[in-house]
Amino acid sequence: DAPAELPNAQQMAAQMTLTTTTPRSRSDLFPLPVAYRTRVSRRCRAELAAGRTGILIKPKLNPLEGDTSLRAGHGQWWKKDSSAVHVVPRVQFCRHGADPTSQKYAALLNVKNPTLNMIRLRFSGPPDPENGSDDAAEPSPLVHLRELENILVDPFTETSVQGHLCSSEVTSSLTPTEFFELDPADDPFLDIGKGQVDDPAEVRNWDAKSALDALGEGSASQMRLVAAQGDTAWVELVLCNSTSGEVSSGDTNNYLAVPIALQIEVGNNSWEASLIKRRDLPKEEQDLVTLNLVTLLR
């Protein structure tokens, strides 16, 4: 072998701690493990004599916890994420349909519990902005028009749409649904090999046309619970005379924005992951947290 391909004496000695076979070339060498280092803290003698700690160097147990000498960025590798997206129930569209002649919409909403605790909740119409407000003060709208401009609906394709708020008469007749419970979120990794659980029959057989045909003349907008299973529930939303007066029929980038509300009970073992404490109310009275949502229909 050429001298450049032969291991040197230092490499030979290091390899003999891993194997009893003498390497004949550098291709026979095994990778060496990283040697352990002793944690050593250095202190100042003058500071110790004065009765202070005098720490000059103190090694980190985990070097990825950040640099303690910096005012910003400490511990950014291991930071608890308390974003609301991990606590608030997730609402998505399953199926929807529309009758352009009668200006009616029907949609099936899917709500899922992302937490490891039970959640008791219901859907309702948007709260009245004038309820409980001062007569001298102008009530603030639930949805500002600027919030409906350039709504990002697909971050991967960077698709944005324009929304137009529906009239208040459309949602004024929405009565709250019954309260329903969502079980703690299922771990998909624990269910591997157990087979997929099908959706309830009410969900599989739901059709927007059938929901619209069931409405009679002069029917108002309504919401109802279709089914609930485990950590997921399905809610039907039917809107009547849902026109905004601003949407052009030929513009496919315009969507109808319909505000609704999600009311979650706090206390009584419900929504404990939110860390919101129940108010001091009578035991028979429910403490509800109202979250305003906006659905986009085309």
C-alpha positions in Angstrom: 0.0 0.0 0.0 1.0 3.6 -0.5 2.2 5.5 2.6 -0.7 7.9 2.3 -3.2 5.1 2.6 -1.6 3.5 5.7 -2.9 4.5 9.1 -0.4 6.4 11.3 0.6 5.4 14.8 -2.0 7.6 16.5 -4.8 6.1 14.5 -3.6 2.6 15.1 -3.6 3.2 18.9 -7.0 4.7 18.8 -8.4 1.8 16.8 -7.0 -0.8 19.2 -9.4 0.6 21.9 -12.3 -0.4 19.7 -11.2 -3.7 18.1 -8.5 -6.3 18.4 -8.0 -6.4 14.6 -5.1 -4.4 13.3 -6.2 -2.1 10.5 -4.2 -2.5 7.3 -5.4 0.6 5.6 -7.4 3.8 6.3 -10.5 2.2 4.8 -10.5 -0.3 7.8 -10.7 2.5 10.4 -13.8 2.8 12.5 -15.3 6.1 13.4 -14.2 7.2 16.9 -16.8 8.2 19.5 -16.8 11.6 21.0 -14.9 11.5 24.3 -16.8 12.6 27.4 -15.7 15.8 29.0 -15.8 16.6 32.7 -18.1 19.5 33.7 -15.8 22.1 35.2 -16.9 25.4 36.7 -14.4 28.2 37.2 -14.8 30.7 40.0 -12.9 33.8 41.0 -10.9 33.5 44.2 -11.3 37.1 45.1 -15.0 36.9 44.7 -15.2 33.7 46.8 -13.1 35.4 49.6 -15.6 38.2 49.6 -18.4 35.8 50.2 -19.9 35.9 46.7 -20.4 33.1 44.2 -17.8 34.4 41.7 -18.8 32.1 38.9 -16.7 32.8 35.8 -17.6 29.8 33.7 -20.5 27.4 34.2 -21.1 24.7 31.6 -24.7 24.1 30.4 -26.2 20.7 31.0 -27.7 21.0 27.5 -25.8 23.2 25.1 -28.9 23.7 23.0 -30.7 25.6 25.7 -29.3 28.9 24.3 -26.6 31.4 25.3 -27.2 32.8 28.8 -24.9 35.7 28.0 -27.4 37.1 25.5 -30.4 39.1 26.6 -32.5 37.7 23.8 -32.7 34.3 22.2 -32.2 32.3 25.4 -33.8 28.9 25.3 -35.3 29.3 21.9 -34.5 25.7 21.0 -36.7 24.5 23.8 -39.6 26.9 24.1 -43.1 26.0 25.2 -45.6 26.8 22.4 -48.8 28.1 24.0 -50.4 29.3 20.8 -54.2 29.3 20.8 -54.2 27.0 17.7 -53.2 24.1 20.1 -56.1 24.8 22.5 -59.0 26.2 20.5 -61.2 23.6 18.7 -60.6 23.4 15.0 -63.5 24.1 12.7 -63.4 23.1 9.0 -65.7 22.7 6.1 -66.5 19.1 5.1 -69.0 19.6 2.3 -71.2 22.5 1.1 -73.6 23.4 -1.6 -75.7 26.3 -2.8 -78.9 27.1 -4.7 -78.2 30.2 -6.7 -81.8 30.8 -7.6 -83.0 31.0 -4.0 -79.7 32.3 -2.5 -79.5 29.4 0.0 -76.4 27.8 1.3 -75.9 24.5 3.1 -72.6 23.5 4.7 -71.4 20.7 7.0 -68.9 21.9 9.6 -66.4 19.7 11.3 -65.1 20.6 14.8 -62.3 18.7 16.4 -60.8 18.8 19.9 -57.0 19.4 19.8 -56.4 19.1 23.5 -56.0 16.1 25.9 -59.1 17.2 27.9 -62.8 17.0 27.4 -64.5 20.1 25.9 -68.2 21.0 26.1 -69.4 23.5 23.5 -72.0 24.6 21.1 -72.4 26.8 18.0 -74.6 29.9 17.8 -75.2 33.0 15.8 -73.0 36.0 16.1 -73.5 38.1 19.3 -75.3 41.4 19.0 -72.7 44.2 19.0 -75.3 46.6 20.5 -76.1 44.3 23.4 -74.7 45.7 26.6 -73.1 48.7 25.0 -73.5 52.3 26.0 -76.2 54.2 24.2 -73.8 57.2 23.7 -71.1 55.1 22.3 -71.2 53.6 18.8 -71.1 49.8 18.9 -68.1 48.3 17.2 -68.8 45.8 14.3 -68.0 42.2 14.8 -66.0 42.1 11.6 -64.2 45.1 10.1 -64.3 45.3 6.4 -60.5 45.6 6.1 -60.2 42.1 7.7 -62.1 40.7 4.7 -59.5 42.0 2.2 -56.9 39.6 0.8 -57.8 36.6 3.0 -55.1 34.0 2.8 -56.9 30.6 2.3 -54.0 28.5 1.0 -50.5 29.4 2.3 -48.8 26.9 0.0 -50.1 28.4 -3.3 -50.4 31.9 -1.7 -54.0 32.1 -2.8 -56.0 35.0 -1.4 -59.7 35.8 -1.8 -61.9 38.8 -1.2 -64.8 38.5 1.3 -68.0 40.4 1.6 -70.0 40.5 4.8 -73.5 39.1 4.6 -76.4 41.1 6.0 -77.3 40.8 9.6 -80.8 39.5 8.8 -79.2 36.3 7.5 -77.6 35.3 10.9 -80.2 37.0 13.2 -82.4 33.8 13.1 -79.5 31.4 14.0 -80.4 29.8 17.3 -77.7 28.0 19.4 -77.3 24.3 18.9 -77.5 21.9 21.8 -74.4 21.5 23.9 -72.2 18.5 23.0 -69.0 17.1 24.4 -65.8 16.3 22.5 -63.6 13.6 24.0 -59.8 14.2 24.4 -57.9 14.1 21.1 -56.9 10.7 19.8 -53.3 9.9 19.3 -53.0 8.6 15.6 -49.8 6.7 16.4 -51.5 4.7 19.1 -54.2 3.6 16.6 -51.8 2.2 14.0 -52.9 -1.3 13.1 -56.3 -1.0 14.7 -58.2 -0.1 11.5 -59.8 3.2 10.5 -62.9 4.3 12.2 -65.6 5.4 9.8 -67.6 8.5 10.2 -71.2 8.2 11.5 -73.9 7.3 9.0 -75.5 10.7 9.4 -72.3 12.3 8.2 -71.7 9.9 5.3 -75.3 10.3 4.0 -75.3 14.1 4.4 -76.0 16.0 1.2 -76.3 19.7 0.7 -79.1 19.4 -1.9 -81.2 17.2 0.5 -80.6 19.8 3.3 -81.8 22.6 1.1 -84.8 20.6 -0.2 -86.0 20.0 3.3 -86.5 23.8 3.8 -89.9 25.1 3.4 -91.1 28.4 2.0 -90.1 31.3 4.3 -87.7 29.2 6.3 -85.0 31.0 8.2 -81.3 30.3 8.7 -80.6 27.5 11.1 -77.8 25.4 12.7 -78.1 21.9 14.2 -75.9 19.1 15.5 -75.6 16.3 13.0 -73.5 13.8 14.9 -70.7 13.5 17.4 -68.1 10.8 17.7 -65.0 10.8 19.9 -63.1 14.0 19.6 -65.0 15.2 16.5 -68.5 16.5 15.9 -70.4 17.7 12.8 -72.7 20.6 12.6 -75.1 21.6 9.7 -75.3 25.3 8.8 -78.1 26.4 6.5 -78.4 30.1 5.3 -81.4 31.6 3.6 -81.5 34.8 1.5 -77.7 35.1 2.0 -76.8 38.0 -0.3 -74.4 40.8 0.4 -75.4 43.0 -2.4 -71.7 43.5 -3.4 -70.7 40.2 -4.8 -70.6 39.9 -8.6 -71.8 36.7 -10.0 -69.0 36.6 -12.5 -66.2 37.2 -10.0 -64.9 33.9 -8.7 -62.6 35.6 -6.2 -65.4 37.0 -4.1 -66.7 35.0 -1.2 -69.6 35.5 1.2 -68.4 36.1 4.8 -70.8 34.7 7.4 -70.0 35.3 11.0 -70.9 32.7 13.6 -69.9 32.1 17.2 -68.3 29.2 19.1 -69.3 29.0 22.8 -67.1 26.8 25.0 -67.9 26.1 28.6 -65.2 26.7 31.2 -65.2 24.7 34.4 -67.0 21.4 35.2 -64.1 19.5 33.7 -64.5 21.3 30.4 -61.6 22.9 28.5 -59.1 22.5 31.3 -56.2 22.8 28.8 -57.0 26.5 28.3 -56.0 27.3 31.9 -59.0 29.7 32.0 -60.5 29.8 35.5 -64.2 29.6 35.9 -65.9 32.8 37.2 -67.6 32.9 40.6 -71.0 32.0 39.3 -73.8 29.8 40.8 -73.2 26.1 40.2 -76.2 25.7 37.9 -75.1 28.6 35.7 -72.6 27.9 32.9 -69.5 30.1 32.3 -69.1 30.4 28.5 -66.2 31.7 26.5 -67.4 33.1 23.1 -65.1 32.9 20.1 -66.2 34.7 16.9 -65.7 32.9 13.7 -66.1 33.9 10.0 -67.0 31.3 7.4 -66.4 31.9 3.7 -68.9 30.6 1.1 -68.9 31.0 -2.6 
